[in-house]
Amino acid sequence: MGDPPNSYATFLRRCEGSTIDVLHHGRRLRVATAASLDLEALVPGTELRLNEALAAVEAVAQGDAGNVVPVVEALADSRILVAVAPDDTRVLGRAGALTSEQLHPGDHVLVDLKSQLVLERIDRAEITDLVLEQVPEVSFEQIGGLGEQIEAIRDAVELPFLQQDLYRTYGLRPPQQGVLLYGPPGCGKTMIAKAVAHELVLRSAEVRGVSVAEALENSAFLNVKGPELLNKYVGETERSIRLVFERAREKAAADHPVVIFFDEMEALFRTRGTGLSSDVETTIVPQLLAEIDGVEGLDNVIVIGASNREDMIDPAILRPGRLDVKIRVRRPNARAGREILGLYLDESVPVREDREQLLDLATREIYDGSPASAFVRVEYSDGGHDTLHFRDFVSGATLRNIVDRAKKLAVKDQIATGIVGVGAQHLQDAITAEFVENEDMPSAAHPEDWARTTGLPGSGRRRVDAVVPLQGRTQGSAAHDEATEEVPS
Ligand code: ADP
């Protein structure tokens, strides 16, 4: 009970005789050691117990908590450069346990900043586990109204990919397999990328003479969402990018097809002014470009980028050898729209009336250009204005939603009345419901941004000043309101 308390310190190095340097409460001290302490066993970072005279008497279990930071570089002299915070890079020593461990830029390490030592390497869930997906079962037949785009991407990607030998015979270098799909959201860009991956699996199974299941097992679809890749910690985004491509190369090295899909690619170029990091684009963009260049030599890696904002796409990404095939995915026009509706309201769906007539009716409703369907008024800074209708905002996703709503209404109807099948009224109500739901879409706060994101017709040429929602169809449609209330959303 009478013994004074002991304190703890971190061993730094041995000195003359049996004295050692330790870090004790942030101060460096040279202290004596008890004869019982095995000096040979001490390594930098070892925790020591000091007695009341501050002589080291015992080595104790090492502290195992601290800060986790990314490695910037392992210096040649075994010291390590770590990024403690943005704009705070430090050189630390290695704790004994790490003396012979290989550390790479981007690795995460546990550090004790007081003793200025890197204590241990921390293994963290790798981003690639999150983005690595089985090749999705989407085929080109499931995509409506994009015949031209599909043909373009097939020419650009599949032909060279599948006919590599033929290309070589003619002395052609198979072109770099990189494609950029751009256009408004919900119009099928992701679907196309998935279908490409699926098609490649089928073809490569054919070429190699293996079963589709086996080919599926071995190929990879890396689905990377631009904003998810952005991380406010220094070096973290770069690390993720590196890991994604590393994983792709690993898979590709075994001769399996790999598709790397970058969704919302513009996020990686849109970092300025977001407060994430001032120099983020100066390191991320070049790294991404370098990685894309790095897979050039690999015949079976295809990089597909998708973006809603063609205006934000860095020209550097489109240079030959990178994503040099640009494919525009437009909003479906009436003909394409009808095709997409038909895909979801196909032969397998019970209908009350003639299917073709139902599709005609729905298409007419959706693509109606009368004032009743007016959606927003766009005012330009040059004084002009445009009235846009619902049809100007229709996407594949909207059309699918409409059919889904109609089907749900038909199910409810069947339960209530016993009458089977989707009818005209269901479609009409579904269209109105979809219309109402989309009404709060225009963003008054950033009309210009909104206009570009939605791919507003003409917005690239004229500055948009304001976007004024119009009430068109919903005005005075109390009857419809009642119907839409019941629609499960
Ligand atoms: P994007 O990547 O362009 O934002 P998606 O490909 O993810 O859009 O489309 C979202 C959903 O909308 C798809 O899962 C699909 O159900 C539907 N869809 C979009 N475009 C089409 C299309 N052209 N044909 C059939 N369905 C479509």
Residues whose N, C-alpha, C, O or C-beta is under 5 A from the ligand:
A	BS01	ADP	Q142 I143 G144 P184 P185 G186 C187 G188 K189 T190 M191 I340 G396 A397 R400
